[in-house]
């Protein structure tokens, strides 16, 4: 999935770049490039999961590539689960905590600082989240982007 890594890198660079003035943005061919500045992201809150997401590219509910920005709220962690497809993730803000296996044990999670890159491999059980601070993640993958609780066995690879 090299194309996903390229998409993730391109978006990462665009987030780090200086803001584009309205006049400069108007000079660009909108058929050639699409720009979303951070203050234009449309965030959707998931109270149960303790996070917010903004879709930057594609539709995670449908087949095909997608890119999301995640905000994990402090004190929230997912429970052990798996996904049908690989997910590529870069930490942009805060410390993200990750663990693997069927047993939920936040004390055994590993801290990942800003700049860390992680691949969640398809059909492998993991859990993750934020402990003390808000965490921002850039995630790319192939849809549909579903999560299945670890209590449900993953299909064979």
Long-range contacts (C-beta under 8 A, 24 or more apart in sequence): 1-86, 1-88, 1-142, 3-65, 4-65, 4-86, 4-88, 4-140, 4-141, 4-142, 5-88, 5-140, 7-57, 7-65, 7-67, 7-140, 8-67, 8-88, 8-90, 8-138, 8-140, 11-56, 11-57, 11-67, 11-138, 12-90, 12-92, 12-138, 15-92, 15-138, 41-69, 43-71, 49-76, 49-78, 50-75, 50-76, 50-77, 50-129, 50-130, 51-76, 51-129, 58-143, 59-143, 60-141, 60-143, 60-144, 60-145, 61-143, 61-144, 61-145, 62-143, 62-144, 63-142, 63-143, 63-144, 64-142, 64-143, 65-140, 65-141, 65-142, 65-143, 66-140, 66-141, 66-142, 66-143, 66-145, 67-138, 67-139, 67-140, 68-138, 68-139, 68-140, 68-145, 69-136, 69-137, 69-138, 69-139, 70-135, 70-136, 70-137, 70-138, 70-139, 71-134, 71-135, 71-136, 72-96, 72-128, 72-129, 72-130, 72-134, 72-135, 72-136, 72-137, 73-130, 73-134, 74-130, 74-131, 74-132, 74-133, 74-134, 75-130, 75-131, 75-132, 76-129, 76-130, 77-104, 77-106, 77-109, 77-127, 77-128, 77-129, 77-130, 77-131, 78-127, 78-128, 78-129, 78-147, 79-104, 79-127, 79-149, 79-150, 80-104, 80-125, 80-126, 80-127, 80-149, 80-150, 81-125, 81-126, 81-127, 81-147, 81-148, 81-149, 81-150, 82-122, 82-123, 82-124, 82-125, 82-126, 82-147, 82-148, 82-150, 82-154, 83-120, 83-122, 83-123, 83-141, 83-145, 83-146, 83-147, 83-148, 84-122, 84-123, 84-144, 84-146, 84-148, 85-122, 85-141, 85-142, 85-143, 85-145, 86-119, 86-120, 86-121, 86-122, 86-141, 86-142, 87-119, 87-120, 87-139, 87-140, 87-141, 87-145, 88-117, 88-118, 88-119, 88-139, 88-140, 88-141, 89-117, 89-118, 89-119, 89-120, 89-137, 89-138, 89-139, 89-140, 90-115, 90-116, 90-117, 90-118, 90-137, 90-138, 91-115, 91-116, 91-117, 91-118, 91-135, 91-136, 91-137, 92-136, 92-137, 92-138, 93-134, 93-135, 93-136, 94-130, 94-133, 94-134, 94-135, 94-136, 95-130, 95-131, 95-132, 95-133, 95-135, 96-128, 96-129, 96-130, 96-135, 96-137, 97-128, 97-129, 97-130, 97-131, 98-126, 98-127, 98-128, 99-126, 99-127, 99-128, 100-124, 100-125, 100-126, 100-127, 101-125, 101-126, 102-150, 106-131, 122-157, 123-154, 123-155, 123-157, 124-154, 125-150, 125-154
